[in-house]
């Protein structure tokens, strides 16, 4: 079995959209007492405008390429590697594999 590794250039979840979400800006009508809150206190309440980023653990996925071969006699089977010559399991005929 051949193993492949992924580059971090283009990564996405299978069947899911991007985890980045746009957050609307805060209202501009803040009272003076709200303006005095520290940044850490403000984070617990409303979030600021911008992009919300979430962290996740990075896992590993192993990809496997499977080839479906079909003889002229009609018999088909699967192989993990693409051979040049193969013997059909049904008619026992030696065949040249073409793509």
Secondary structure by P-SEA (a helix, b strand, c coil): cbbbbbbccccccccccccbbbbbbcccccccccccccaaaaaaccccccbbbbbbbbbbbbbbbbbbbbccccccccccccccbbbbccccbbbbbcc
